[in-house]
């Protein structure tokens, strides 16, 4: 199963890309673990996840070709 990940803000500097595809994950906990193993710098920077444009606060099951966004803290101005 493939999951499309889009990345915003400072997190792009950590991953080196604004998007990537992750294979063999069934939920957001597995996705988060794979991303932090692949990009250890993510562990030092806070972010939240959104699945199909819905911000999530708990582990969420994923389906093939879901889009998950990594959203760093943001500030208004």
PyMOL Python script that loads the backbone (N, CA, C, O; Angstrom):
from pymol import cmd

cmd.read_pdbstr("""\
ATOM      1  N   UNK A   1       0.835  -1.165   0.000  1.00  0.00           N
ATOM      2  CA  UNK A   1       0.000   0.000   0.000  1.00  0.00           C
ATOM      3  C   UNK A   1       0.889   1.240   0.000  1.00  0.00           C
ATOM      4  O   UNK A   1       1.844   1.324   0.772  1.00  0.00           O
ATOM      5  N   UNK A   2       0.577   2.185  -0.854  1.00  0.00           N
ATOM      6  CA  UNK A   2       1.327   3.438  -0.956  1.00  0.00           C
ATOM      7  C   UNK A   2       0.548   4.567  -0.305  1.00  0.00           C
ATOM      8  O   UNK A   2      -0.670   4.666  -0.458  1.00  0.00           O
ATOM      9  N   UNK A   3       1.259   5.412   0.420  1.00  0.00           N
ATOM     10  CA  UNK A   3       0.682   6.600   1.029  1.00  0.00           C
ATOM     11  C   UNK A   3       1.464   7.800   0.527  1.00  0.00           C
ATOM     12  O   UNK A   3       2.694   7.807   0.570  1.00  0.00           O
ATOM     13  N   UNK A   4       0.759   8.806   0.054  1.00  0.00           N
ATOM     14  CA  UNK A   4       1.378  10.038  -0.424  1.00  0.00           C
ATOM     15  C   UNK A   4       1.503  10.998   0.753  1.00  0.00           C
ATOM     16  O   UNK A   4       0.533  11.250   1.469  1.00  0.00           O
ATOM     17  N   UNK A   5       2.696  11.523   0.942  1.00  0.00           N
ATOM     18  CA  UNK A   5       2.950  12.440   2.051  1.00  0.00           C
ATOM     19  C   UNK A   5       3.339  13.790   1.465  1.00  0.00           C
ATOM     20  O   UNK A   5       4.255  13.887   0.649  1.00  0.00           O
ATOM     21  N   UNK A   6       2.627  14.833   1.895  1.00  0.00           N
ATOM     22  CA  UNK A   6       3.009  16.184   1.505  1.00  0.00           C
ATOM     23  C   UNK A   6       3.519  16.900   2.748  1.00  0.00           C
ATOM     24  O   UNK A   6       2.988  16.728   3.845  1.00  0.00           O
ATOM     25  N   UNK A   7       4.546  17.697   2.558  1.00  0.00           N
ATOM     26  CA  UNK A   7       5.310  18.245   3.671  1.00  0.00           C
ATOM     27  C   UNK A   7       5.343  19.767   3.537  1.00  0.00           C
ATOM     28  O   UNK A   7       5.487  20.302   2.438  1.00  0.00           O
ATOM     29  N   UNK A   8       5.209  20.448   4.664  1.00  0.00           N
ATOM     30  CA  UNK A   8       5.138  21.900   4.647  1.00  0.00           C
ATOM     31  C   UNK A   8       6.188  22.529   5.560  1.00  0.00           C
ATOM     32  O   UNK A   8       6.703  21.897   6.483  1.00  0.00           O
ATOM     33  N   UNK A   9       6.487  23.799   5.271  1.00  0.00           N
ATOM     34  CA  UNK A   9       7.315  24.624   6.139  1.00  0.00           C
ATOM     35  C   UNK A   9       8.702  24.064   6.397  1.00  0.00           C
ATOM     36  O   UNK A   9       9.341  23.487   5.517  1.00  0.00           O
ATOM     37  N   UNK A  10       9.148  24.252   7.631  1.00  0.00           N
ATOM     38  CA  UNK A  10      10.481  23.836   8.084  1.00  0.00           C
ATOM     39  C   UNK A  10      10.724  22.344   7.853  1.00  0.00           C
ATOM     40  O   UNK A  10      11.868  21.917   7.698  1.00  0.00           O
ATOM     41  N   UNK A  11       9.654  21.557   7.829  1.00  0.00           N
ATOM     42  CA  UNK A  11       9.803  20.109   7.653  1.00  0.00           C
ATOM     43  C   UNK A  11      10.389  19.758   6.284  1.00  0.00           C
ATOM     44  O   UNK A  11      10.999  18.702   6.121  1.00  0.00           O
ATOM     45  N   UNK A  12      10.206  20.636   5.309  1.00  0.00           N
ATOM     46  CA  UNK A  12      10.808  20.414   3.988  1.00  0.00           C
ATOM     47  C   UNK A  12      12.325  20.431   4.105  1.00  0.00           C
ATOM     48  O   UNK A  12      13.011  19.640   3.458  1.00  0.00           O
ATOM     49  N   UNK A  13      12.850  21.338   4.933  1.00  0.00           N
ATOM     50  CA  UNK A  13      14.305  21.391   5.132  1.00  0.00           C
ATOM     51  C   UNK A  13      14.824  20.087   5.732  1.00  0.00           C
ATOM     52  O   UNK A  13      15.925  19.645   5.405  1.00  0.00           O
ATOM     53  N   UNK A  14      14.042  19.482   6.596  1.00  0.00           N
ATOM     54  CA  UNK A  14      14.465  18.246   7.259  1.00  0.00           C
ATOM     55  C   UNK A  14      14.416  17.056   6.304  1.00  0.00           C
ATOM     56  O   UNK A  14      15.321  16.222   6.298  1.00  0.00           O
ATOM     57  N   UNK A  15      13.346  16.978   5.489  1.00  0.00           N
ATOM     58  CA  UNK A  15      13.183  15.831   4.593  1.00  0.00           C
ATOM     59  C   UNK A  15      13.841  16.037   3.234  1.00  0.00           C
ATOM     60  O   UNK A  15      14.120  15.073   2.521  1.00  0.00           O
ATOM     61  N   UNK A  16      14.087  17.297   2.877  1.00  0.00           N
ATOM     62  CA  UNK A  16      14.681  17.580   1.578  1.00  0.00           C
ATOM     63  C   UNK A  16      13.700  17.528   0.427  1.00  0.00           C
ATOM     64  O   UNK A  16      14.104  17.570  -0.735  1.00  0.00           O
ATOM     65  N   UNK A  17      12.410  17.437   0.735  1.00  0.00           N
ATOM     66  CA  UNK A  17      11.402  17.345  -0.312  1.00  0.00           C
ATOM     67  C   UNK A  17      10.052  17.824   0.218  1.00  0.00           C
ATOM     68  O   UNK A  17       9.789  17.762   1.419  1.00  0.00           O
ATOM     69  N   UNK A  18       9.205  18.298  -0.687  1.00  0.00           N
ATOM     70  CA  UNK A  18       7.862  18.713  -0.282  1.00  0.00           C
ATOM     71  C   UNK A  18       6.839  17.591  -0.434  1.00  0.00           C
ATOM     72  O   UNK A  18       5.683  17.746  -0.040  1.00  0.00           O
ATOM     73  N   UNK A  19       7.261  16.462  -1.003  1.00  0.00           N
ATOM     74  CA  UNK A  19       6.356  15.308  -1.107  1.00  0.00           C
ATOM     75  C   UNK A  19       7.168  14.040  -1.286  1.00  0.00           C
ATOM     76  O   UNK A  19       8.290  14.055  -1.793  1.00  0.00           O
ATOM     77  N   UNK A  20       6.572  12.955  -0.860  1.00  0.00           N
ATOM     78  CA  UNK A  20       7.192  11.639  -1.037  1.00  0.00           C
ATOM     79  C   UNK A  20       6.123  10.562  -0.909  1.00  0.00           C
ATOM     80  O   UNK A  20       5.005  10.828  -0.468  1.00  0.00           O
ATOM     81  N   UNK A  21       6.475   9.363  -1.294  1.00  0.00           N
ATOM     82  CA  UNK A  21       5.584   8.214  -1.182  1.00  0.00           C
ATOM     83  C   UNK A  21       6.196   7.230  -0.201  1.00  0.00           C
ATOM     84  O   UNK A  21       7.386   6.926  -0.273  1.00  0.00           O
ATOM     85  N   UNK A  22       5.371   6.731   0.721  1.00  0.00           N
ATOM     86  CA  UNK A  22       5.822   5.749   1.707  1.00  0.00           C
ATOM     87  C   UNK A  22       5.040   4.464   1.463  1.00  0.00           C
ATOM     88  O   UNK A  22       3.824   4.491   1.270  1.00  0.00           O
ATOM     89  N   UNK A  23       5.742   3.351   1.475  1.00  0.00           N
ATOM     90  CA  UNK A  23       5.130   2.044   1.219  1.00  0.00           C
ATOM     91  C   UNK A  23       4.967   1.254   2.507  1.00  0.00           C
ATOM     92  O   UNK A  23       5.663   1.496   3.494  1.00  0.00           O
ATOM     93  N   UNK A  24       4.050   0.318   2.484  1.00  0.00           N
ATOM     94  CA  UNK A  24       3.891  -0.680   3.544  1.00  0.00           C
ATOM     95  C   UNK A  24       3.589  -0.097   4.913  1.00  0.00           C
ATOM     96  O   UNK A  24       4.208  -0.486   5.903  1.00  0.00           O
ATOM     97  N   UNK A  25       2.645   0.832   4.977  1.00  0.00           N
ATOM     98  CA  UNK A  25       2.155   1.329   6.259  1.00  0.00           C
ATOM     99  C   UNK A  25       0.641   1.174   6.273  1.00  0.00           C
ATOM    100  O   UNK A  25      -0.022   1.378   5.257  1.00  0.00           O
ATOM    101  N   UNK A  26       0.101   0.811   7.430  1.00  0.00           N
ATOM    102  CA  UNK A  26      -1.348   0.615   7.527  1.00  0.00           C
ATOM    103  C   UNK A  26      -2.032   1.679   8.356  1.00  0.00           C
ATOM    104  O   UNK A  26      -3.254   1.827   8.307  1.00  0.00           O
ATOM    105  N   UNK A  27      -1.230   2.435   9.133  1.00  0.00           N
ATOM    106  CA  UNK A  27      -1.831   3.480   9.959  1.00  0.00           C
ATOM    107  C   UNK A  27      -0.826   4.609  10.170  1.00  0.00           C
ATOM    108  O   UNK A  27       0.340   4.504   9.788  1.00  0.00           O
ATOM    109  N   UNK A  28      -1.302   5.684  10.783  1.00  0.00           N
ATOM    110  CA  UNK A  28      -0.443   6.858  10.941  1.00  0.00           C
ATOM    111  C   UNK A  28       0.691   6.627  11.931  1.00  0.00           C
ATOM    112  O   UNK A  28       1.732   7.276  11.828  1.00  0.00           O
ATOM    113  N   UNK A  29       0.518   5.731  12.875  1.00  0.00           N
ATOM    114  CA  UNK A  29       1.615   5.426  13.805  1.00  0.00           C
ATOM    115  C   UNK A  29       2.782   4.782  13.059  1.00  0.00           C
ATOM    116  O   UNK A  29       3.937   5.144  13.279  1.00  0.00           O
ATOM    117  N   UNK A  30       2.481   3.830  12.182  1.00  0.00           N
ATOM    118  CA  UNK A  30       3.529   3.198  11.380  1.00  0.00           C
ATOM    119  C   UNK A  30       4.173   4.212  10.438  1.00  0.00           C
ATOM    120  O   UNK A  30       5.391   4.216  10.256  1.00  0.00           O
ATOM    121  N   UNK A  31       3.354   5.063   9.847  1.00  0.00           N
ATOM    122  CA  UNK A  31       3.878   6.088   8.957  1.00  0.00           C
ATOM    123  C   UNK A  31       4.829   7.009   9.713  1.00  0.00           C
ATOM    124  O   UNK A  31       5.931   7.295   9.246  1.00  0.00           O
ATOM    125  N   UNK A  32       4.399   7.465  10.871  1.00  0.00           N
ATOM    126  CA  UNK A  32       5.231   8.351  11.681  1.00  0.00           C
ATOM    127  C   UNK A  32       6.549   7.680  12.049  1.00  0.00           C
ATOM    128  O   UNK A  32       7.604   8.312  11.991  1.00  0.00           O
ATOM    129  N   UNK A  33       6.498   6.412  12.425  1.00  0.00           N
ATOM    130  CA  UNK A  33       7.714   5.668  12.778  1.00  0.00           C
ATOM    131  C   UNK A  33       8.658   5.570  11.585  1.00  0.00           C
ATOM    132  O   UNK A  33       9.859   5.802  11.722  1.00  0.00           O
ATOM    133  N   UNK A  34       8.117   5.225  10.413  1.00  0.00           N
ATOM    134  CA  UNK A  34       8.963   5.125   9.220  1.00  0.00           C
ATOM    135  C   UNK A  34       9.595   6.465   8.874  1.00  0.00           C
ATOM    136  O   UNK A  34      10.776   6.530   8.532  1.00  0.00           O
ATOM    137  N   UNK A  35       8.804   7.540   8.963  1.00  0.00           N
ATOM    138  CA  UNK A  35       9.331   8.857   8.628  1.00  0.00           C
ATOM    139  C   UNK A  35      10.426   9.277   9.601  1.00  0.00           C
ATOM    140  O   UNK A  35      11.444   9.831   9.185  1.00  0.00           O
ATOM    141  N   UNK A  36      10.229   9.019  10.885  1.00  0.00           N
ATOM    142  CA  UNK A  36      11.242   9.414  11.882  1.00  0.00           C
ATOM    143  C   UNK A  36      12.505   8.558  11.770  1.00  0.00           C
ATOM    144  O   UNK A  36      13.599   9.033  12.075  1.00  0.00           O
ATOM    145  N   UNK A  37      12.369   7.306  11.337  1.00  0.00           N
ATOM    146  CA  UNK A  37      13.555   6.480  11.092  1.00  0.00           C
ATOM    147  C   UNK A  37      14.313   6.978   9.866  1.00  0.00           C
ATOM    148  O   UNK A  37      15.544   7.012   9.858  1.00  0.00           O
ATOM    149  N   UNK A  38      13.583   7.356   8.852  1.00  0.00           N
ATOM    150  CA  UNK A  38      14.192   7.819   7.599  1.00  0.00           C
ATOM    151  C   UNK A  38      14.767   9.228   7.730  1.00  0.00           C
ATOM    152  O   UNK A  38      15.798   9.546   7.137  1.00  0.00           O
ATOM    153  N   UNK A  39      14.083  10.075   8.520  1.00  0.00           N
ATOM    154  CA  UNK A  39      14.495  11.465   8.715  1.00  0.00           C
ATOM    155  C   UNK A  39      14.542  11.748  10.219  1.00  0.00           C
ATOM    156  O   UNK A  39      13.588  12.301  10.765  1.00  0.00           O
ATOM    157  N   UNK A  40      15.630  11.380  10.895  1.00  0.00           N
ATOM    158  CA  UNK A  40      15.713  11.525  12.351  1.00  0.00           C
ATOM    159  C   UNK A  40      15.458  12.944  12.856  1.00  0.00           C
ATOM    160  O   UNK A  40      15.024  13.119  13.994  1.00  0.00           O
ATOM    161  N   UNK A  41      15.716  13.946  12.042  1.00  0.00           N
ATOM    162  CA  UNK A  41      15.477  15.325  12.444  1.00  0.00           C
ATOM    163  C   UNK A  41      14.017  15.627  12.740  1.00  0.00           C
ATOM    164  O   UNK A  41      13.715  16.588  13.448  1.00  0.00           O
ATOM    165  N   UNK A  42      13.110  14.819  12.205  1.00  0.00           N
ATOM    166  CA  UNK A  42      11.682  15.025  12.475  1.00  0.00           C
ATOM    167  C   UNK A  42      11.365  14.855  13.954  1.00  0.00           C
ATOM    168  O   UNK A  42      10.433  15.477  14.463  1.00  0.00           O
ATOM    169  N   UNK A  43      12.124  14.029  14.639  1.00  0.00           N
ATOM    170  CA  UNK A  43      11.873  13.785  16.062  1.00  0.00           C
ATOM    171  C   UNK A  43      12.091  15.031  16.906  1.00  0.00           C
ATOM    172  O   UNK A  43      11.530  15.149  17.996  1.00  0.00           O
ATOM    173  N   UNK A  44      12.894  15.954  16.418  1.00  0.00           N
ATOM    174  CA  UNK A  44      13.221  17.155  17.184  1.00  0.00           C
ATOM    175  C   UNK A  44      12.305  18.334  16.862  1.00  0.00           C
ATOM    176  O   UNK A  44      12.431  19.403  17.459  1.00  0.00           O
ATOM    177  N   UNK A  45      11.386  18.137  15.920  1.00  0.00           N
ATOM    178  CA  UNK A  45      10.555  19.252  15.484  1.00  0.00           C
ATOM    179  C   UNK A  45       9.086  18.849  15.563  1.00  0.00           C
ATOM    180  O   UNK A  45       8.709  17.813  15.015  1.00  0.00           O
ATOM    181  N   UNK A  46       8.251  19.636  16.228  1.00  0.00           N
ATOM    182  CA  UNK A  46       6.840  19.245  16.369  1.00  0.00           C
ATOM    183  C   UNK A  46       6.064  19.427  15.066  1.00  0.00           C
ATOM    184  O   UNK A  46       6.329  20.343  14.288  1.00  0.00           O
ATOM    185  N   UNK A  47       5.109  18.541  14.851  1.00  0.00           N
ATOM    186  CA  UNK A  47       4.197  18.667  13.708  1.00  0.00           C
ATOM    187  C   UNK A  47       2.944  17.861  13.998  1.00  0.00           C
ATOM    188  O   UNK A  47       2.935  16.979  14.857  1.00  0.00           O
ATOM    189  N   UNK A  48       1.897  18.177  13.272  1.00  0.00           N
ATOM    190  CA  UNK A  48       0.677  17.383  13.343  1.00  0.00           C
ATOM    191  C   UNK A  48       0.442  16.780  11.971  1.00  0.00           C
ATOM    192  O   UNK A  48       1.057  17.191  10.987  1.00  0.00           O
ATOM    193  N   UNK A  49      -0.451  15.802  11.910  1.00  0.00           N
ATOM    194  CA  UNK A  49      -0.760  15.141  10.648  1.00  0.00           C
ATOM    195  C   UNK A  49      -2.214  15.391  10.274  1.00  0.00           C
ATOM    196  O   UNK A  49      -3.089  15.528  11.128  1.00  0.00           O
ATOM    197  N   UNK A  50      -2.437  15.446   8.970  1.00  0.00           N
ATOM    198  CA  UNK A  50      -3.793  15.500   8.438  1.00  0.00           C
ATOM    199  C   UNK A  50      -3.920  14.386   7.415  1.00  0.00           C
ATOM    200  O   UNK A  50      -3.042  14.211   6.570  1.00  0.00           O
ATOM    201  N   UNK A  51      -4.997  13.639   7.485  1.00  0.00           N
ATOM    202  CA  UNK A  51      -5.272  12.565   6.527  1.00  0.00           C
ATOM    203  C   UNK A  51      -6.449  13.017   5.668  1.00  0.00           C
ATOM    204  O   UNK A  51      -7.538  13.288   6.174  1.00  0.00           O
ATOM    205  N   UNK A  52      -6.211  13.092   4.375  1.00  0.00           N
ATOM    206  CA  UNK A  52      -7.248  13.551   3.441  1.00  0.00           C
ATOM    207  C   UNK A  52      -7.867  14.868   3.916  1.00  0.00           C
ATOM    208  O   UNK A  52      -9.088  15.022   3.944  1.00  0.00           O
ATOM    209  N   UNK A  53      -6.998  15.813   4.289  1.00  0.00           N
ATOM    210  CA  UNK A  53      -7.351  17.185   4.681  1.00  0.00           C
ATOM    211  C   UNK A  53      -8.063  17.295   6.028  1.00  0.00           C
ATOM    212  O   UNK A  53      -8.603  18.352   6.355  1.00  0.00           O
ATOM    213  N   UNK A  54      -8.070  16.211   6.815  1.00  0.00           N
ATOM    214  CA  UNK A  54      -8.660  16.225   8.151  1.00  0.00           C
ATOM    215  C   UNK A  54      -7.554  16.062   9.182  1.00  0.00           C
ATOM    216  O   UNK A  54      -6.861  15.045   9.202  1.00  0.00           O
ATOM    217  N   UNK A  55      -7.388  17.069  10.041  1.00  0.00           N
ATOM    218  CA  UNK A  55      -6.371  16.966  11.090  1.00  0.00           C
ATOM    219  C   UNK A  55      -6.755  15.833  12.034  1.00  0.00           C
ATOM    220  O   UNK A  55      -7.910  15.705  12.440  1.00  0.00           O
ATOM    221  N   UNK A  56      -5.769  15.021  12.370  1.00  0.00           N
ATOM    222  CA  UNK A  56      -6.023  13.878  13.259  1.00  0.00           C
ATOM    223  C   UNK A  56      -5.272  14.080  14.571  1.00  0.00           C
ATOM    224  O   UNK A  56      -4.254  14.771  14.626  1.00  0.00           O
ATOM    225  N   UNK A  57      -5.799  13.462  15.623  1.00  0.00           N
ATOM    226  CA  UNK A  57      -5.175  13.544  16.947  1.00  0.00           C
ATOM    227  C   UNK A  57      -4.911  12.164  17.531  1.00  0.00           C
ATOM    228  O   UNK A  57      -4.313  12.047  18.601  1.00  0.00           O
ATOM    229  N   UNK A  58      -5.354  11.119  16.837  1.00  0.00           N
ATOM    230  CA  UNK A  58      -5.151   9.736  17.276  1.00  0.00           C
ATOM    231  C   UNK A  58      -4.668   8.914  16.086  1.00  0.00           C
ATOM    232  O   UNK A  58      -4.774   9.342  14.937  1.00  0.00           O
ATOM    233  N   UNK A  59      -4.139   7.737  16.374  1.00  0.00           N
ATOM    234  CA  UNK A  59      -3.712   6.829  15.322  1.00  0.00           C
ATOM    235  C   UNK A  59      -4.899   6.556  14.391  1.00  0.00           C
ATOM    236  O   UNK A  59      -6.007   6.273  14.848  1.00  0.00           O
ATOM    237  N   UNK A  60      -4.653   6.644  13.088  1.00  0.00           N
ATOM    238  CA  UNK A  60      -5.710   6.530  12.091  1.00  0.00           C
ATOM    239  C   UNK A  60      -5.323   5.499  11.041  1.00  0.00           C
ATOM    240  O   UNK A  60      -4.191   5.496  10.557  1.00  0.00           O
ATOM    241  N   UNK A  61      -6.257   4.628  10.688  1.00  0.00           N
ATOM    242  CA  UNK A  61      -6.008   3.659   9.631  1.00  0.00           C
ATOM    243  C   UNK A  61      -5.884   4.370   8.296  1.00  0.00           C
ATOM    244  O   UNK A  61      -6.574   5.356   8.036  1.00  0.00           O
ATOM    245  N   UNK A  62      -4.999   3.860   7.455  1.00  0.00           N
ATOM    246  CA  UNK A  62      -4.770   4.432   6.138  1.00  0.00           C
ATOM    247  C   UNK A  62      -5.220   3.463   5.062  1.00  0.00           C
ATOM    248  O   UNK A  62      -5.248   2.250   5.267  1.00  0.00           O
ATOM    249  N   UNK A  63      -5.568   4.015   3.922  1.00  0.00           N
ATOM    250  CA  UNK A  63      -5.924   3.217   2.758  1.00  0.00           C
ATOM    251  C   UNK A  63      -4.950   3.530   1.635  1.00  0.00           C
ATOM    252  O   UNK A  63      -4.264   4.552   1.663  1.00  0.00           O
ATOM    253  N   UNK A  64      -4.894   2.643   0.644  1.00  0.00           N
ATOM    254  CA  UNK A  64      -3.996   2.836  -0.482  1.00  0.00           C
ATOM    255  C   UNK A  64      -4.251   4.196  -1.130  1.00  0.00           C
ATOM    256  O   UNK A  64      -5.396   4.577  -1.373  1.00  0.00           O
ATOM    257  N   UNK A  65      -3.181   4.908  -1.400  1.00  0.00           N
ATOM    258  CA  UNK A  65      -3.196   6.219  -2.047  1.00  0.00           C
ATOM    259  C   UNK A  65      -3.787   7.333  -1.203  1.00  0.00           C
ATOM    260  O   UNK A  65      -4.138   8.383  -1.742  1.00  0.00           O
ATOM    261  N   UNK A  66      -3.911   7.136   0.112  1.00  0.00           N
ATOM    262  CA  UNK A  66      -4.286   8.252   0.984  1.00  0.00           C
ATOM    263  C   UNK A  66      -3.218   9.330   0.877  1.00  0.00           C
ATOM    264  O   UNK A  66      -2.059   9.045   0.576  1.00  0.00           O
ATOM    265  N   UNK A  67      -3.618  10.562   1.127  1.00  0.00           N
ATOM    266  CA  UNK A  67      -2.676  11.667   1.215  1.00  0.00           C
ATOM    267  C   UNK A  67      -2.618  12.121   2.655  1.00  0.00           C
ATOM    268  O   UNK A  67      -3.641  12.420   3.271  1.00  0.00           O
ATOM    269  N   UNK A  68      -1.408  12.168   3.182  1.00  0.00           N
ATOM    270  CA  UNK A  68      -1.167  12.603   4.563  1.00  0.00           C
ATOM    271  C   UNK A  68      -0.289  13.846   4.496  1.00  0.00           C
ATOM    272  O   UNK A  68       0.732  13.856   3.808  1.00  0.00           O
ATOM    273  N   UNK A  69      -0.688  14.893   5.213  1.00  0.00           N
ATOM    274  CA  UNK A  69       0.094  16.110   5.276  1.00  0.00           C
ATOM    275  C   UNK A  69       0.801  16.197   6.621  1.00  0.00           C
ATOM    276  O   UNK A  69       0.220  15.884   7.661  1.00  0.00           O
ATOM    277  N   UNK A  70       2.060  16.626   6.591  1.00  0.00           N
ATOM    278  CA  UNK A  70       2.814  16.924   7.800  1.00  0.00           C
ATOM    279  C   UNK A  70       2.805  18.435   7.966  1.00  0.00           C
ATOM    280  O   UNK A  70       3.320  19.169   7.123  1.00  0.00           O
ATOM    281  N   UNK A  71       2.206  18.891   9.073  1.00  0.00           N
ATOM    282  CA  UNK A  71       1.995  20.321   9.269  1.00  0.00           C
ATOM    283  C   UNK A  71       2.782  20.810  10.485  1.00  0.00           C
ATOM    284  O   UNK A  71       2.484  20.417  11.613  1.00  0.00           O
ATOM    285  N   UNK A  72       3.776  21.657  10.264  1.00  0.00           N
ATOM    286  CA  UNK A  72       4.532  22.212  11.387  1.00  0.00           C
ATOM    287  C   UNK A  72       3.689  23.283  12.093  1.00  0.00           C
ATOM    288  O   UNK A  72       2.653  23.702  11.576  1.00  0.00           O
ATOM    289  N   UNK A  73       4.134  23.718  13.267  1.00  0.00           N
ATOM    290  CA  UNK A  73       3.418  24.827  13.927  1.00  0.00           C
ATOM    291  C   UNK A  73       3.407  26.041  13.007  1.00  0.00           C
ATOM    292  O   UNK A  73       4.347  26.266  12.245  1.00  0.00           O
ATOM    293  N   UNK A  74       2.357  26.801  13.088  1.00  0.00           N
ATOM    294  CA  UNK A  74       2.277  27.997  12.268  1.00  0.00           C
ATOM    295  C   UNK A  74       1.885  29.180  13.143  1.00  0.00           C
ATOM    296  O   UNK A  74       1.302  29.027  14.217  1.00  0.00           O
ATOM    297  N   UNK A  75       2.219  30.338  12.656  1.00  0.00           N
ATOM    298  CA  UNK A  75       1.902  31.567  13.397  1.00  0.00           C
ATOM    299  C   UNK A  75       1.203  32.533  12.455  1.00  0.00           C
ATOM    300  O   UNK A  75       1.538  32.625  11.274  1.00  0.00           O
ATOM    301  N   UNK A  76       0.253  33.232  12.983  1.00  0.00           N
ATOM    302  CA  UNK A  76      -0.461  34.230  12.186  1.00  0.00           C
ATOM    303  C   UNK A  76       0.299  35.537  12.182  1.00  0.00           C
ATOM    304  O   UNK A  76       1.246  35.733  12.945  1.00  0.00           O
ATOM    305  N   UNK A  77      -0.122  36.405  11.330  1.00  0.00           N
ATOM    306  CA  UNK A  77       0.565  37.673  11.281  1.00  0.00           C
ATOM    307  C   UNK A  77      -0.245  38.721  10.582  1.00  0.00           C
ATOM    308  O   UNK A  77       0.199  39.862  10.455  1.00  0.00           O
TER     309      UNK A  77
END
""", "prot")
cmd.dss("prot")
cmd.show_as("cartoon", "prot")
cmd.util.cbc("prot")
cmd.orient("prot")
